[in-house]
Each structure stands twice: as C-alpha cells, then as structure tokens.
Amino acid sequence: MKRALWQRAGKRKGRTVPAADAEVLDELRRLRTRLPQVTGALAAAVDGLVIAQDADGSEADAVAALTAASLAVAVRMAAATGRGEFRELLVRGVDGYVATYAAGPLAVLTVLAEPRVNVGRLHLESRQSGARIAELVGRHYARDSAEHGTDDPMPRRIPRSLPPPTGERPGGGF
C-alpha cells in the first residue's frame, strides 16, 4: 500500500476496499458486536487519515483529524508528567464516552460509547481490538514496503517519548 493506506482518505468512491482496510473494518464490527454500547469505531493513521470506520454518520474525517490532534496532546502530557508511552485517552461527556487507544506505532483506534457502557469492559475490548488493528496495519505496511522497495519514507509513528521543554524535567511535578 506504500503510504497509500494513509493517503486514501477521501478517495474511496468508486474503488474497492483494499485488504487491510477490509480486515480492519471487520475488527471494528467485531468490537461493536462484542460491546453493544459502542456506537461507533474508527481506525486512523497517527496523522489523522481514516483507515476504516464503523460508525453512524459521516464525520469520520473530522473525528480522525481530532484524534490526531488529541493524540499529540496526550503523548506530550504523558511525556511531560513522566508517565511513559501513550496507551489510551478517555473523554467522558454528558452523552457518552470517546476513547482513543494506541493501535501500534502507526495507528490509533477511537471508540464512541453510550454513557451506560461498562468502562472496564470498554477498555478490555478496545485494547484487544487495538492490538489486532496494530497487527493488521503493521503486516500490510511491511508487506507493501517489501513489494515496492524501501524508497518511501516511513509513515508517521506515535512517538515513544518526547523531551521536556527547556528548563523542565519529567517526573510528575507541576
């Protein structure tokens, strides 16, 4: 797919869905089946481009872009407070939850859930789906890189850590 996995947003009309997208979509659907209070799920590249979505409504591109922005803030927050690599972010609103999970270094999973969802179960099921999506995206990216040579730059990745701003030190203090 040679970066095509990441660059396909908005170009799907009239095209068949590539294997990685189809497999990721299947995983999103399985997540919604396992946890009926999930109202939508989206897998996106860390730069905010949609890989696959299973959600009511058509705001997937906007949610993917917001996911990338919130990911950047969450990664920075984890690093600045000495909490290690980003794993997940949970936002609770009056009408439900938005949860974002690392899906390997190349992708993120964003899940929308009703307010009555069991949050522990949401985390359990979403972490499993995130791991599966990481495997699928990584496998397809590696295969396409091998097939098409390595002249393409690697896609953006979730940074493992960020250095603290000048004059600050990590460790959890304010």
Salt bridges, closest charged atoms under 4 A:
ASP21 OD2 - ARG8 NH2 2.99
ASP21 OD2 - ARG12 NH1 2.97
GLU23 OE2 - ARG139 NH2 3.29
GLU23 OE1 - HIS140 NE2 2.55
GLU27 OE1 - ARG30 NH2 2.84
GLU27 OE2 - ARG34 NH1 3.57
ASP54 OD1 - ARG32 NH1 3.51
GLU85 OE1 - ARG87 NH1 3.66
GLU85 OE2 - ARG160 NH1 2.80
GLU88 OE2 - HIS123 ND1 3.58
GLU88 OE2 - ARG127 NH2 2.68
GLU114 OE1 - ARG116 NE 2.83
GLU125 OE1 - ARG34 NE 2.46
GLU125 OE2 - ARG121 NE 3.22
GLU135 OE2 - ARG132 NH1 2.65
GLU135 OE2 - ARG139 NH1 3.73
